[in-house]
Amino acid sequence: MCNCQSVHFTAYFHQAARLKGIGEYVNCRTGMPCHLHPTSALFGMGFTPDYVVYHELIMTAKEYMQCVTAVDGHWLAELGPMFFSVKETGRSGRAKRRQALEHLQDMEGQMKIAQEEIKARKQEHERKLQAGARIAEIVSPGLKEPGTPSTPRKTPARLGL
């Protein structure tokens, strides 16, 4: 997606239309039929893109889209997920269920790995706390440990020179 397309698309993603027939489009949100304006650049290209985003709609005998940009259908789901989604077609119900089951098993495996990592981190943290508790004893000046005499031994007084 080039910069011009991305700017136009992010500003007007709610004015997206999908192809219904040759040169005829339907607004994705309202279902209103509209056509490419004969002066638009996409009109004379020789092919019609599946999805377009338009700037303005001219209401004459037909509804014409002006300032039209061709976009990819997946961009709609990416930038406007609250309005659009991508439907995967051509798959059977069995294949969808199998893929959903595989996805669920994958998520459960990831959850189990994450729980094991959290448990290992917690055990490591507790081990560090226990090791640190033995080392970090508070020592106060003048505090006597049990079994030590109340006063230190004095050196014997010396007499003479």
C-alpha positions in Angstrom: 0.0 0.0 0.0 1.6 3.3 -1.0 1.3 6.4 1.1 -1.4 8.0 -1.1 -3.6 4.9 -0.9 -3.0 4.5 2.8 -4.0 8.1 3.6 -7.1 8.0 1.4 -8.0 4.6 2.8 -7.6 5.4 6.5 -9.7 8.6 6.0 -12.5 7.0 4.0 -12.5 3.3 5.0 -16.2 3.7 6.0 -17.0 4.6 2.3 -15.8 1.3 0.9 -17.6 -0.5 -1.9 -17.3 -4.0 -3.3 -17.8 -5.2 -6.8 -21.3 -6.4 -7.8 -21.2 -6.4 -11.5 -19.2 -4.8 -14.4 -18.7 -1.2 -13.3 -21.3 -1.5 -10.5 -20.4 -1.5 -6.8 -22.3 -1.8 -3.6 -21.4 0.1 -0.5 -20.2 -2.3 2.1 -21.9 -0.7 5.1 -25.2 0.6 3.6 -25.7 -1.7 0.6 -26.4 1.3 -1.6 -25.6 0.5 -5.3 -23.2 2.9 -7.0 -21.1 3.2 -10.1 -17.7 4.4 -11.1 -17.9 7.9 -12.5 -16.8 8.2 -16.2 -14.1 10.8 -15.2 -12.5 8.6 -12.5 -9.1 7.0 -13.3 -10.4 3.5 -12.6 -13.2 3.8 -15.1 -11.0 3.4 -18.2 -8.4 1.0 -16.8 -9.9 -2.1 -18.5 -10.5 -4.0 -15.2 -12.6 -3.4 -12.2 -11.0 -3.9 -8.7 -12.9 -6.0 -6.2 -12.9 -3.3 -3.5 -12.7 0.5 -3.8 -12.8 3.4 -1.4 -14.4 6.7 -2.7 -14.3 10.2 -1.5 -17.7 11.5 -2.6 -20.9 10.2 -4.1 -22.7 12.2 -6.8 -26.4 11.6 -6.9 -27.8 11.9 -10.5 -29.8 9.3 -12.4 -27.2 6.9 -11.0 -25.1 7.2 -7.9 -21.5 7.9 -9.1 -18.4 7.5 -7.0 -15.7 10.1 -7.5 -12.1 10.1 -6.3 -11.9 6.3 -6.2 -9.0 4.3 -5.0 -8.6 0.5 -5.4 -7.9 -1.3 -2.1 -7.5 -4.8 -0.9 -10.3 -6.5 1.0 -8.0 -7.5 3.8 -7.2 -3.8 4.4 -10.8 -3.2 5.3 -10.7 -5.9 8.0 -7.3 -4.6 9.3 -8.2 -0.9 9.6 -11.9 -1.2 10.3 -12.4 -4.4 12.3 -15.5 -3.1 14.0 -17.2 -2.8 10.6 -15.6 -5.4 8.3 -14.4 -8.9 8.5 -12.9 -11.4 6.0 -14.9 -14.5 5.3 -12.9 -17.5 4.1 -15.0 -19.3 1.5 -14.6 -22.7 -0.2 -13.9 -24.7 2.9 -16.1 -27.4 4.3 -17.4 -27.4 7.9 -15.2 -30.4 8.7 -12.1 -28.4 7.7 -13.2 -25.4 9.7 -13.8 -27.5 12.8 -10.4 -29.3 12.4 -8.6 -25.9 12.0 -10.5 -24.6 15.1 -9.5 -27.7 17.1 -5.8 -27.3 16.0 -5.9 -23.6 17.0 -7.4 -24.5 20.4 -4.8 -27.2 21.0 -2.1 -24.7 20.0 -3.4 -22.1 22.4 -3.7 -24.7 25.2 0.0 -25.7 24.6 1.1 -22.1 24.7 -0.9 -21.5 27.9 0.7 -24.6 29.5 4.2 -23.3 28.6 3.4 -19.9 29.9 2.1 -21.3 33.2 5.3 -23.4 33.6 7.4 -20.3 33.0 5.5 -18.3 35.6 5.8 -21.2 38.1 9.6 -21.4 37.4 10.0 -17.6 37.8 8.0 -17.7 41.1 10.2 -20.6 42.5 13.4 -18.8 41.4 12.1 -15.6 43.1 11.3 -17.5 46.4 14.7 -19.2 46.3 16.4 -15.8 46.0 14.4 -14.4 48.8 15.3 -17.3 51.1 19.0 -17.1 50.2 19.0 -13.3 50.7 17.3 -13.6 54.1 20.1 -15.7 55.5 22.8 -13.3 54.3 21.2 -10.0 55.2 21.3 -10.0 59.0 21.1 -6.6 60.7 24.0 -5.8 62.9 23.7 -3.0 65.5 26.8 -1.5 67.3 27.0 -2.6 70.9 24.6 -5.5 70.5 26.0 -8.6 72.2 25.5 -12.0 70.9 24.5 -14.7 73.4 27.6 -16.3 75.1 29.9 -13.3 74.8 31.3 -11.6 78.0 29.8 -8.3 78.9 33.1 -6.4 78.6 36.0 -7.2 76.5 39.2 -8.4 78.1 41.6 -5.7 79.1 45.2 -6.0 78.3 47.3 -6.3 81.5 48.6 -3.1 82.9 52.3 -2.6 82.3 54.6 -1.4 84.9 57.8 0.2 84.2 59.5 1.2 81.1 
